[in-house]
Amino acid sequence: MTDLIIKNNDIELTQSKEPRIDSRLVAKEMGITHKSLMNLIRSNKNDLKEFGSLPFQKASRKRGVGAVTITYALLNENQFDLISRIARGKNHKQIIDFKVRVTKAFANSREREKVKREYLPFYHQSRYALSMMQGVKKYHYINLAKAENRFTGLYSGERQIANEQQLGALIILQQIESAVFNEIDSPTEAIREVKRRISALSDLITSNKTINNLRTR
């Protein structure tokens, strides 16, 4: 399965089984060469592995004519913390600022995963309720997903990288959907009613200036 790239402001984390940060980004932000950082990682790999697996990846980079293959590491939060204590950059203030931003990025990633675990049961509950309706067709599921995406500012295929606010909004929508699907027998009428309630919720949020975390379109 392809790893996800999760952006937390200006920090990118690679998400597979757990969030990790690319050693190339670490070297750049700490003001040291990637070669020097990789030497540190290799010389301290046994200590780093105390905090989990230490995956190395390869990537091609253009250089004049042709390309060169470079090796980089993906560090989890504890591994990043250890290597950032060992590495020495020139600009102490810049390094501290970077560590703060990375700490926030990992914290946001944990929160996102927590909300994602809460989101999935509501998603399945909504889809199951729709599937039990007589006459339901594939386009009903498509129209339902489009209504959800429009409200949360997501495009097709972006559910996996939705942030915690968007996932939280989806949880609310899917509770609304399940209630509607238990009230109305016709899937077409039910989807129409879901859209009406989502529109009403969107109007409520738009009129409330204190609610501004969702990117509606």
C-alpha angles and dihedrals in degrees: 000000000000115000117245123235109221117193119210103185102297096343119093119206124189109227122204118122089340135002115272136179125228115245089221090063091046092053093047095049094044092051097240132116117267089231091059092048092049090051088054092048093050094046090050098036095118091056091044091052088059084077098047142293117333108216120196121203134191128222136176120238126189115242118176104297112010127348141282126220116230130191121222136176132231110219126198120219097273092044091051090050092052097045092045088057091053100041117084121209130180100239109060095183092051091051093049090050090050092050090052092051092048092049089053091047093054091046091051090048091054090050091049092052090049092053091043090058089052092047099056098065091051090048092052091044092054095046092045091052090051093047091056092060117102115248097017113159136191092259090061090062090045093051091047092052091047091053091050093047093048091054096046097040094244127140127214111292095018099103092100092058097040113133124236093265092053092046090049090052090050090054089056092047093049092052088053090048094050090051092050094046089054091050103044126051100198114078092209093051090043093054089047090053091047090054090049092052093045089051090051090050091049091052090050092052093045091052092048108076092192091066106072108133096097122082102216123184 
